[in-house]
Amino acid sequence: MNAFSADLMREATRLTREGKLAEATALLQGGFSGAPAPPAPPAARQGRLFDVDPRSGEAHASQVWRGGGAMGEALRGPRSPFGPGGPAPAPVLPEGARFLAGSFAGAAGGRSYRLYIPGTPAAGPRPLLVMLHGCTQSPEDFAAGTRMNALAEAHGCLVVYPGQTSSANPQKCWNWFNPTDQRRDQGEPALIAGITRQVVREHGADPARVFVAGLSAGGAAAAIMAQAYPELYAAAGVHSGLACGAARDMPSAFAAMRKGGVRPDPGGRLVPTIVFHADQDTTVHPRNGEQVIAQAGGSRLRVTTERGQVSGGHTYTRTIHADAAGRPMLEQWVVHGGGHAWSGGSSAGSYTDPRGPDASREMLRFFLEQPRGPRES
């Protein structure tokens, strides 16, 4: 038995002791066969607490499947009328707006995407936001849950939503824990960067105002993109995600999600970053949000902290790392009492917490306040 299999056995033993027999079985089947484990029948699925619906108080169960290198997250997202990752209802678009389907192909493979183009006429090259969905989600689901298209319409931004495939990961997670998918010009980073460049080129986006954000596995992928392509992305938003390099394989990914990854080395340059993470997140430990901020750099910045509360919603702590001119370069939002869900999102999508604060609005505000980033050579 090799070291990797020994790690799998230890993880399976832990799951068995916790009564998560379906998870342990799926882990062993996937780990030893090299193929994704088949889902357990509904009667055998054993959930663990994922989140609480703030409107009804109902606890929602989640299941994490671990097989064939996949990093599965919750199979059932809270408050989704169509189920996680399913077909979102067709959006009602403002006059002149478009929500296009596109695709990219390159040396690392190909991916499809959806692109929102505002109906409001552009006064010049538009900013571009790249949005990376979480596990089991789809571009349409993520757009509905974050309501980013409506904000993009108001601010004249393009928004592109790359879509992960079930063939690349059975739960449609971005493979943030694979070394090949953490490196510049390889694997999924090459695909996401390729989509970004294609949209900039074909739709006249402003290359100095390109941003990347994501949720959970998508948040971890956004952190990777910011580190791997600092000349391409002017800022990053990481919601309930992990730092680049937090894990190097499946067992270390489990450990990072449970208690935080190894403390990352700060990058070679400051990467403007905004982080949202709830302190009751039982899927990705809140310590990971701190590690994303630490990796982004900025030791010479001036730090201030403020507390607030959304009317009828969550309290939060906002820590701002500002430059000499007072501009926020790093922001960390800790949502008190929230779970593993997009803060302030819409119940039209999965993994959302409408009780706020509004992560979409704050991320876009943070991005558009940044000084114009360097153009890619």
C-alpha positions in Angstrom: 0.0 0.0 0.0 1.5 3.4 -1.0 1.4 6.6 1.1 -1.5 8.0 -0.8 -3.6 4.9 -0.1 -2.6 5.0 3.5 -3.9 8.6 3.7 -7.1 7.4 2.1 -7.5 4.7 4.7 -7.0 7.1 7.5 -9.6 9.4 6.1 -12.0 6.5 5.5 -11.5 5.4 9.1 -12.2 8.9 10.4 -15.4 9.1 8.4 -16.5 5.7 9.6 -16.0 6.7 13.2 -18.2 9.7 12.6 -20.9 7.6 11.2 -20.5 8.8 7.6 -20.5 5.4 6.0 -21.6 6.4 2.6 -18.8 9.0 2.4 -16.2 6.4 3.6 -17.4 3.9 1.0 -17.3 6.4 -1.8 -13.8 7.5 -0.8 -12.5 3.9 -0.8 -14.2 3.0 -4.1 -12.9 6.0 -5.8 -9.4 5.9 -4.3 -8.7 2.3 -5.1 -10.4 2.1 -8.5 -9.2 5.5 -9.8 -12.8 6.1 -11.0 -15.5 8.2 -9.4 -17.5 6.2 -7.0 -21.2 5.6 -7.9 -23.6 7.7 -5.8 -25.3 5.8 -2.9 -29.0 5.2 -3.3 -31.1 8.0 -1.6 -32.0 5.9 1.4 -28.3 5.3 2.2 -27.1 8.8 1.9 -26.0 10.2 5.2 -25.9 14.0 5.4 -24.0 16.4 7.6 -25.2 19.8 8.6 -24.5 22.2 5.8 -26.4 25.4 6.4 -29.5 26.8 8.0 -32.2 28.5 6.0 -32.4 32.0 7.6 -36.1 32.3 6.7 -37.4 29.0 8.0 -34.6 27.8 10.4 -34.6 24.5 8.5 -31.2 22.7 8.5 -30.1 21.5 5.1 -28.1 18.3 4.8 -25.1 18.0 2.5 -23.0 15.2 1.3 -19.3 15.4 0.3 -18.3 12.7 -2.2 -14.7 11.9 -2.5 -13.7 9.7 -5.4 -11.3 9.6 -8.3 -9.6 12.8 -7.3 -12.8 14.7 -7.2 -13.3 17.3 -4.5 -17.1 17.1 -4.1 -19.0 19.6 -2.1 -22.7 19.6 -1.0 -24.9 17.8 -3.4 -27.9 19.8 -2.4 -27.7 23.6 -2.2 -30.1 25.4 0.1 -33.0 27.4 -1.3 -32.6 26.4 -4.9 -35.9 25.9 -6.8 -34.3 23.8 -9.4 -31.5 22.0 -7.5 -27.8 22.6 -7.4 -26.2 23.1 -10.8 -29.4 22.4 -12.6 -30.8 24.6 -15.4 -31.6 28.0 -14.0 -34.7 29.7 -15.3 -34.1 31.9 -18.3 -33.1 35.3 -17.1 -35.2 38.4 -17.9 -32.8 40.7 -19.6 -32.9 44.5 -19.8 -33.5 45.9 -23.2 -30.5 45.4 -25.4 -28.6 43.1 -23.0 -27.4 39.7 -24.0 -26.4 36.5 -22.2 -24.4 34.6 -24.7 -23.1 31.1 -24.9 -19.5 30.7 -25.9 -16.7 28.3 -25.9 -12.9 28.2 -25.8 -10.4 25.6 -27.0 -6.6 25.5 -26.5 -3.7 23.3 -25.8 -5.0 22.4 -22.3 -8.5 21.5 -23.6 -11.7 23.4 -23.8 -14.6 24.8 -21.8 -17.9 26.5 -22.5 -19.0 29.7 -20.8 -21.8 32.3 -20.6 -21.1 36.0 -21.2 -23.3 38.8 -20.0 -23.2 42.0 -22.2 -25.1 45.0 -20.7 -27.7 46.7 -22.8 -26.4 50.1 -21.6 -24.2 51.7 -24.3 -20.5 51.7 -23.4 -18.6 55.0 -23.2 -15.4 53.1 -23.7 -13.8 49.7 -23.1 -15.8 47.8 -20.5 -14.4 46.2 -17.3 -14.5 42.4 -17.3 -15.3 40.2 -14.4 -14.6 36.5 -14.5 -16.9 34.5 -12.2 -16.0 30.9 -11.2 -18.9 28.8 -9.8 -18.7 26.3 -6.9 -19.1 22.6 -7.0 -22.4 21.2 -8.5 -23.2 24.7 -9.9 -23.5 25.9 -13.4 -22.8 29.3 -15.0 -26.5 30.0 -15.1 -27.1 29.0 -11.5 -24.1 31.1 -10.3 -25.3 34.1 -12.3 -28.8 33.8 -10.7 -27.5 33.3 -7.2 -25.0 36.1 -7.2 -27.2 38.6 -9.2 -23.9 39.8 -10.7 -25.5 40.5 -14.0 -27.8 43.1 -12.6 -24.9 44.9 -11.0 -22.9 44.6 -14.2 -25.7 46.3 -16.1 -25.7 49.2 -13.6 -21.9 49.6 -13.9 -21.4 48.8 -17.6 -19.3 45.6 -17.0 -19.0 42.4 -18.9 -19.3 39.2 -16.9 -18.1 35.9 -18.1 -18.9 32.6 -16.3 -16.7 29.7 -17.3 -18.3 26.3 -16.8 -16.6 23.3 -15.4 -17.5 19.9 -16.9 -18.6 16.7 -15.1 -16.0 14.9 -17.2 -13.2 17.0 -15.6 -14.7 16.6 -12.1 -17.8 14.5 -11.3 -19.2 17.3 -9.1 -18.2 20.0 -11.5 -15.6 21.4 -9.0 -12.7 23.3 -10.3 -9.7 21.1 -9.4 -8.0 23.6 -7.1 -6.2 20.8 -5.2 -4.3 19.3 -8.2 -0.8 20.7 -8.7 -1.3 20.7 -12.5 -4.3 23.0 -12.0 -2.4 25.4 -9.8 0.2 26.4 -12.4 0.4 29.1 -15.0 -0.2 27.9 -18.6 -1.2 24.4 -17.5 -4.5 22.7 -16.8 -7.5 24.7 -15.7 -5.6 28.0 -15.2 -4.7 27.9 -18.9 -8.3 27.4 -19.8 -9.6 30.2 -17.6 -6.9 32.6 -18.8 -7.7 31.6 -22.3 -11.4 32.4 -21.9 -10.5 35.7 -20.3 -8.2 36.7 -23.2 -10.7 35.6 -25.7 -13.5 37.8 -24.2 -11.1 40.7 -23.9 -10.1 40.3 -27.6 -13.5 39.6 -29.1 -15.6 42.0 -27.1 -13.3 44.9 -26.5 -13.0 44.7 -22.7 -10.5 46.9 -21.0 -7.4 44.7 -20.4 -6.4 47.0 -17.5 -9.6 46.3 -15.6 -10.0 42.5 -15.6 -11.0 40.9 -12.4 -11.6 37.3 -11.2 -13.9 36.0 -8.4 -15.4 32.7 -7.3 -17.2 30.7 -4.6 -15.7 27.8 -2.7 -13.9 25.6 -5.2 -14.3 28.5 -7.6 -13.0 30.9 -5.0 -9.9 28.7 -4.6 -9.5 28.7 -8.4 -9.8 32.6 -8.3 -7.0 32.7 -5.8 -4.9 30.5 -8.1 -5.6 32.7 -11.1 -4.6 35.9 -9.2 -1.3 34.3 -8.2 -0.5 32.7 -11.5 -1.5 35.7 -13.7 -1.0 38.9 -11.8 -0.5 40.8 -15.1 -3.9 39.6 -16.4 -6.1 40.2 -13.3 -6.1 43.6 -11.6 -7.9 42.2 -8.5 -9.5 39.0 -7.1 -12.5 38.1 -5.0 -12.5 34.9 -3.0 -15.7 33.8 -1.3 -15.5 30.8 1.0 -12.4 29.6 -0.8 -8.8 28.6 -0.1 -5.3 30.0 -0.9 -3.3 28.9 -3.9 -1.4 25.8 -2.9 -3.5 25.1 0.2 -3.5 21.5 -0.9 -1.5 19.3 -3.3 -3.6 16.2 -3.4 -7.0 14.8 -2.2 -6.0 14.0 1.4 -4.4 17.4 1.9 -7.5 19.0 0.4 -9.7 17.3 3.0 -7.4 18.6 5.7 -7.3 22.1 4.3 -11.1 22.2 4.2 -11.4 21.0 7.8 -8.8 23.2 9.4 -7.1 25.4 6.9 -4.2 24.6 4.6 -0.5 25.2 5.3 0.3 28.9 5.7 1.1 30.1 2.2 4.1 32.2 1.4 3.1 35.8 0.4 3.3 36.3 -3.4 6.0 38.3 -5.0 3.7 41.3 -5.5 0.6 42.7 -3.9 -2.5 41.3 -5.5 -5.6 43.4 -4.6 -8.0 40.9 -3.0 -11.3 40.9 -1.3 -12.3 37.9 0.8 -15.7 36.9 2.2 -16.0 34.0 4.6 -18.6 33.1 7.2 -17.4 32.1 10.7 -19.9 29.2 10.9 -18.8 27.7 7.6 -18.5 23.9 8.2 -17.5 23.0 4.7 -14.4 25.2 4.2 -12.9 26.4 7.5 -12.9 30.2 8.0 -9.1 30.1 8.6 -8.7 29.7 4.9 -10.0 33.2 4.3 -7.2 34.6 6.6 -4.7 32.6 4.5 -5.9 34.0 1.3 -5.3 37.5 2.7 -1.9 36.6 4.0 -0.9 35.2 0.5 -2.1 38.3 -1.3 0.7 40.3 0.5 0.6 43.9 1.7 2.6 43.9 5.0 3.2 47.7 4.8 -0.5 48.6 4.4 -2.5 50.4 7.1 -5.0 48.2 8.8 -8.4 49.3 10.2 -11.3 47.2 11.4 -15.0 48.0 11.5 -18.1 46.1 12.5 -21.6 46.4 11.2 -24.9 44.7 10.7 -27.2 44.2 7.8 -30.7 45.4 8.7 -32.6 42.2 9.6 -29.5 40.1 8.7 -26.0 39.1 9.8 -23.4 41.1 11.7 -20.0 41.3 10.1 -16.4 42.4 10.6 -14.6 44.2 7.8 -10.9 44.5 7.9 -9.4 47.0 5.5 -5.7 47.1 4.4 -5.2 50.5 2.7 -2.3 52.0 0.9 -0.8 55.4 1.7 -3.5 57.1 -0.3 -6.2 55.4 1.8 -7.3 53.1 -1.1 -8.3 49.6 0.1 -5.9 47.1 -1.3 -7.1 44.1 0.7 -10.4 43.6 2.4 -11.5 40.7 4.6 -15.2 40.3 5.4 -16.1 37.9 8.2 -19.9 37.1 8.2 -20.9 36.2 11.7 -23.4 33.3 11.9 -23.3 32.6 8.2 -22.6 29.2 6.6 -21.1 28.0 3.3 -23.1 30.2 0.9 -22.7 33.4 -1.2 -23.4 36.3 1.2 -26.3 38.5 0.2 -27.2 36.3 -2.8 -30.5 35.5 -4.3 -32.6 32.4 -3.5 -33.0 31.9 -7.2 -29.6 30.2 -7.1 -27.9 27.5 -5.0 -25.6 28.1 -2.0 -26.8 31.6 -1.2 -27.5 33.5 2.1 -29.9 36.4 1.5 -29.2 37.8 5.0 -26.1 39.5 3.6 -23.9 41.5 3.6 -24.0 41.8 -0.2 -20.8 40.2 -1.4 -21.5 40.9 -5.1 -22.0 44.6 -4.5 -19.0 44.9 -2.3 -16.7 42.9 -4.6 -17.7 45.0 -7.6 -17.2 48.2 -5.7 -13.7 47.0 -4.5 -12.8 46.0 -8.1 -13.8 49.3 -9.7 -12.1 51.4 -7.0 -8.7 49.8 -7.9 -6.2 51.9 -9.8 -5.9 50.7 -13.4 -3.9 47.5 -13.5 -0.9 46.9 -15.9 -1.8 45.8 -19.3 -0.6 42.3 -20.3 2.3 42.3 -22.7 
